[in-house]
């Protein structure tokens, strides 16, 4: 029988949503939240189809962290990780075809952001799994951490450059700094879907 997961939401999540809503408007915040919900539903559907259950779900600044029940093979875990960005990519294409540019853009940006090779994002976890498979867990830990820190630092530089070029909007800065802090902190416990 299906049992709903234990749910917690961090204060940082509310802070970043509030920051985004104030700096970009409520409509933009709703577009991004709808894309994030679709992203997480993609992960949940893939996990359910793989036979894994979800024990708890924590929503934080950088997305959701899920602790799962059941064993997944490397292939299943990769598919479950890529299901979130895949759902966003599919939604971006469909909404783009329907001339819903805001929804298409929010889903495309969320897809690309989550594919960055930074732990705990989907792209960082995919990189870790691939490196584990190729070179073992110890090499994967250090390799994914070094690549993740470099990618997060590049995103921070890009955010600062964009703010300088556009003359304002600071909404990218908290996400970029959170990404950098997460990459420096290393791998989190639990699966990050």
C-alpha positions in Angstrom: 0.0 0.0 0.0 1.3 3.5 -0.9 2.3 5.6 2.1 2.9 9.3 1.5 6.4 10.5 2.3 7.3 12.6 5.3 7.6 16.2 4.0 9.7 19.1 5.2 10.3 22.5 3.6 13.3 24.6 4.6 13.1 28.3 5.4 15.6 29.0 2.6 13.0 27.8 0.1 10.5 30.4 1.2 13.2 33.0 1.3 14.3 32.3 -2.3 10.7 32.2 -3.6 10.0 35.5 -1.8 13.1 37.1 -3.2 12.3 35.9 -6.7 8.6 37.1 -6.4 9.7 40.6 -5.2 12.4 41.0 -7.8 10.7 39.4 -10.8 7.0 39.5 -10.0 4.5 37.0 -8.7 3.6 35.6 -12.2 7.2 34.7 -12.9 7.5 33.1 -9.5 4.4 31.0 -10.3 5.8 29.9 -13.6 9.1 28.8 -12.0 7.2 27.0 -9.2 5.0 25.2 -11.7 8.1 24.1 -13.7 9.7 22.9 -10.4 6.6 20.9 -9.5 6.6 19.2 -12.9 10.3 18.5 -12.5 9.8 16.7 -9.2 6.7 14.8 -10.5 9.0 13.5 -13.3 11.4 12.1 -10.7 8.5 10.7 -8.6 6.9 8.9 -11.6 10.2 7.4 -12.6 10.9 6.2 -9.1 7.4 4.7 -8.8 7.9 2.9 -12.2 11.3 1.6 -11.0 9.6 0.1 -7.9 11.2 2.5 -5.4 9.3 4.2 -2.6 9.9 7.6 -1.1 10.5 7.7 2.7 10.9 11.5 3.0 11.0 14.5 0.9 12.8 17.8 1.8 12.3 20.9 -0.3 15.2 23.3 -0.1 16.7 26.2 -1.9 18.2 24.0 -4.6 15.2 21.7 -5.1 14.0 18.5 -3.5 16.0 15.8 -1.7 14.3 12.4 -1.5 15.2 9.4 0.6 14.0 6.3 -1.2 13.2 2.7 -0.2 14.4 -0.1 -2.4 17.5 -0.7 -4.4 18.0 0.9 -7.8 20.6 -0.2 -10.3 23.0 2.4 -11.7 20.8 2.4 -14.9 17.6 2.9 -12.9 19.0 5.6 -10.8 20.3 7.4 -13.9 16.9 7.2 -15.5 15.2 8.5 -12.3 17.7 11.4 -12.1 17.2 12.3 -15.7 13.4 12.1 -15.5 13.1 15.5 -13.9 15.0 17.4 -16.5 13.4 15.2 -19.1 9.9 16.3 -17.9 11.0 19.9 -18.1 12.4 19.5 -21.6 9.2 17.9 -22.8 7.1 20.6 -21.2 9.4 23.3 -22.7 8.9 21.9 -26.2 5.1 21.4 -25.7 4.5 24.9 -24.2 6.7 26.4 -26.9 4.6 24.8 -29.6 1.5 26.3 -27.9 3.1 29.8 -27.8 3.2 29.7 -24.0 6.6 31.4 -23.9 6.7 32.0 -20.1 6.0 28.3 -19.3 8.3 27.1 -22.1 11.1 29.4 -20.8 10.7 28.4 -17.2 10.9 24.7 -18.0 13.8 25.1 -20.3 15.8 27.1 -17.8 15.0 24.7 -15.0 16.0 21.7 -17.2 19.4 23.3 -18.0 20.0 24.5 -14.4 19.4 21.0 -13.1 21.8 19.4 -15.6 24.7 21.5 -14.3 27.4 19.1 -13.1 27.1 20.3 -9.5 26.1 18.2 -6.5 23.4 18.0 -5.3 21.8 18.9 -8.7 20.7 16.1 -11.1 23.6 16.7 -13.4 26.1 16.5 -10.5 24.6 13.2 -9.3 24.6 11.8 -12.8 28.3 12.8 -13.1 29.0 11.1 -9.8 27.3 7.9 -10.8 29.1 7.8 -14.2 32.5 8.4 -12.6 31.7 5.8 -9.9 30.9 3.3 -12.6 34.1 4.2 -14.6 36.6 4.8 -11.8 35.1 3.8 -8.4 33.4 5.8 -5.7 36.5 7.5 -4.3 37.6 8.9 -7.6 34.0 9.8 -8.4 33.7 11.8 -5.1 36.7 13.9 -5.8 36.1 14.2 -9.6 32.5 15.3 -9.2 33.4 17.7 -6.4 36.2 19.4 -8.4 34.1 19.7 -11.5 31.1 20.8 -9.5 33.1 23.6 -7.7 34.4 24.9 -11.0 31.0 24.8 -12.6 29.4 26.6 -9.6 32.1 29.2 -9.6 31.5 29.8 -13.3 27.7 30.2 -12.6 28.5 32.8 -9.9 30.7 34.7 -12.3 28.0 34.5 -15.0 25.4 35.8 -12.5 27.5 38.7 -11.5 28.3 39.5 -15.2 24.6 39.3 -16.1 23.6 41.6 -13.2 26.3 44.1 -14.3 25.2 43.9 -18.0 21.5 44.3 -17.2 21.9 46.9 -14.5 20.2 45.1 -11.8 18.1 42.1 -10.9 19.7 40.3 -8.1 17.5 37.2 -8.3 20.3 35.1 -9.7 22.8 35.8 -6.9 21.2 33.8 -4.1 20.8 30.7 -6.3 24.3 31.0 -7.6 25.8 31.4 -4.1 23.7 28.5 -2.8 24.9 26.4 -5.7 28.5 27.3 -4.8 28.0 26.6 -1.1 26.4 23.2 -1.9 29.3 22.2 -4.2 31.9 23.2 -1.7 30.0 21.2 1.0 30.3 18.0 -1.0 27.9 15.2 -1.5 24.7 15.2 0.6 23.1 12.2 2.1 20.0 10.8 0.4 19.2 10.9 -3.3 18.7 14.2 -4.8 15.9 14.0 -7.3 
